[in-house]
Amino acid sequence: MRLFVAVDLSEGARRRIAGLQQRIAAAPGGPPMSLKWVTAEHAHLTLVFLGRVDDTLVPSVVDAFGRDVDRPPFDMVLDGLGVFPPRGAPRVLWAGVAAGAPELGDLQRLMAERVIALGIELEDRPFHPHLTLGRWRRSRPPDRDRALAAVPSGAIARVGVTCATLYESRLSSSGPTYVAHARATLARS
């Protein structure tokens, strides 16, 4: 089973993301049509990507992520655009996180510790909180500047973070389907 842990977006934030994607796509000189958008209904901020997990471990993973987190809920603000990688032809267009970034980093660390405690290995790279907006199928280095100049930078949406959700990702030719298996609610004890 392919699993990941994410922060969900409110419906209002999803609408703002969809509006932003439409403005970028419609901007004169904007990114080429090879930019494939993440649908607003699938938009989420990934905290931990577990990848393929053996089915025998799934009940333990679900149990680990069904426990509350001893942290208070907080707000995050999606703000500004960026691209990965930082040089050369871009592959991913993303929205950054301004307010709430330290709290997201703490939540990510706690969720990763739950995975590691189960003996599941994670990628060894720093966590950079961001929300993927789209991926280029084909791109050239100038596409970076065109995408980033398409809309002014600034606050995109505010999201109340009250939990982290463990999702299964089912891939198909019609796109991914995400199935929630557990939620870790932020609740200061």
C-alpha positions in Angstrom: 0.0 0.0 0.0 1.3 3.5 -0.9 1.0 5.8 2.1 1.7 9.4 3.0 0.8 11.8 5.8 -0.5 15.3 5.0 -2.2 18.4 6.2 -5.6 18.9 4.6 -6.8 22.2 3.2 -10.1 23.9 3.9 -12.6 24.3 1.1 -12.0 28.0 1.1 -8.2 27.4 0.6 -8.9 24.9 -2.2 -11.0 27.5 -4.0 -8.2 30.1 -3.6 -5.7 27.6 -5.0 -7.9 26.8 -8.0 -8.3 30.5 -8.6 -4.6 31.0 -8.4 -4.0 28.2 -10.9 -6.5 29.7 -13.3 -4.8 33.1 -13.1 -1.3 31.6 -13.8 -2.7 29.6 -16.7 -4.4 32.6 -18.2 -1.5 35.1 -17.7 0.0 36.5 -20.9 3.4 34.8 -21.5 2.5 32.3 -18.7 3.7 28.8 -18.3 3.3 26.5 -21.3 0.5 24.0 -21.5 2.9 21.2 -20.4 2.2 22.3 -16.8 -0.1 19.7 -15.4 -2.1 21.2 -12.4 -2.8 19.4 -9.2 -6.6 19.4 -8.9 -7.9 21.6 -6.0 -9.7 18.6 -4.5 -6.4 16.7 -4.3 -4.4 19.6 -2.9 -2.6 18.8 0.4 0.6 19.6 2.1 2.7 16.4 2.5 4.4 16.0 5.8 5.8 12.5 5.4 5.9 10.2 2.3 6.1 6.6 3.5 6.0 5.2 0.0 5.1 1.5 -0.5 4.4 -0.1 2.9 4.0 -3.9 3.3 0.3 -4.8 4.0 1.3 -6.6 7.2 2.6 -3.3 8.6 -0.5 -1.2 7.7 -2.5 -1.9 10.9 0.4 -0.7 13.0 0.8 2.4 10.9 -2.9 3.2 11.1 -2.7 2.7 14.9 0.3 5.0 15.2 -1.3 7.8 13.3 -4.7 7.5 15.0 -3.2 8.9 18.2 -3.5 12.6 19.2 -0.6 14.9 18.9 0.4 16.9 22.0 0.5 20.2 20.2 -2.1 23.0 19.9 -3.8 23.6 16.5 -2.3 26.5 14.5 -2.7 28.5 11.4 -0.5 28.3 8.3 -0.4 30.9 5.6 0.3 29.8 2.0 2.4 32.7 0.6 4.4 33.2 -2.6 5.4 30.9 -5.4 8.6 28.9 -6.1 9.9 26.1 -8.3 11.9 22.9 -7.9 14.7 22.4 -8.7 16.3 25.8 -7.9 18.3 25.9 -11.2 17.8 24.7 -14.7 14.5 23.5 -16.2 11.7 23.6 -13.5 9.7 20.5 -12.7 7.4 21.6 -9.9 5.5 24.8 -9.2 4.7 25.3 -5.6 3.2 27.7 -3.0 5.3 28.4 0.0 4.4 28.6 3.7 5.0 31.8 5.6 3.2 31.8 9.0 3.1 28.4 10.6 6.3 27.0 9.0 8.0 26.3 12.4 4.9 24.5 13.7 4.6 22.5 10.4 8.3 21.5 10.9 7.6 20.3 14.4 4.5 18.4 13.3 6.5 16.8 10.4 9.2 15.7 12.8 6.7 14.1 15.2 4.9 12.3 12.3 8.3 11.1 11.0 9.2 9.8 14.4 6.1 7.7 14.4 7.1 6.1 11.1 10.7 5.5 12.1 9.5 3.9 15.4 7.7 1.2 13.3 11.0 0.4 11.5 10.0 2.1 8.2 12.8 4.0 6.5 12.3 7.5 5.2 14.1 9.6 2.6 16.9 11.5 4.2 16.3 15.0 3.0 15.3 18.2 4.8 11.6 19.1 5.1 10.7 22.2 3.1 7.0 22.9 3.7 5.2 23.7 0.4 2.1 23.0 -1.5 2.5 21.5 -5.0 0.4 23.4 -7.5 1.5 21.7 -10.7 4.2 19.7 -12.5 5.8 20.4 -15.8 5.8 17.5 -18.3 8.4 19.3 -20.4 10.1 22.6 -19.4 12.9 24.9 -20.2 14.8 27.2 -17.8 12.9 30.4 -18.9 9.6 28.7 -17.8 10.7 29.4 -14.2 10.6 33.2 -14.6 7.4 33.0 -16.7 5.6 31.1 -14.0 6.9 33.1 -11.1 6.0 36.4 -12.8 2.5 35.3 -13.7 1.0 36.5 -10.4 2.1 38.8 -7.7 3.6 37.2 -4.6 1.7 37.4 -1.3 -0.7 35.6 0.8 -2.7 33.0 -1.1 -4.7 31.3 1.7 -4.9 30.8 5.5 -5.5 27.3 6.7 -6.3 26.1 10.2 -4.2 23.1 11.0 -6.0 20.8 13.4 -4.8 17.3 12.4 -2.5 15.3 10.2 -4.1 12.6 8.0 -2.6 9.3 6.9 -3.6 8.6 3.3 -3.4 5.8 0.9 -2.6 6.9 -2.6 -4.2 4.7 -5.3 -2.8 5.5 -8.7 -4.7 5.0 -12.0 -4.8 6.3 -15.5 -7.6 8.7 -14.5 -5.4 10.2 -11.7 -4.8 9.5 -8.0 -7.4 8.7 -5.5 -6.6 9.4 -1.8 -8.2 7.3 0.9 -7.9 8.5 4.5 -7.0 5.8 7.0 -6.3 7.7 10.2 -6.1 11.2 11.7 -3.7 12.5 14.3 -5.6 15.4 16.0 -3.6 18.3 17.4 -4.8 18.5 21.0 -2.7 20.1 23.8 -3.2 18.0 26.9 
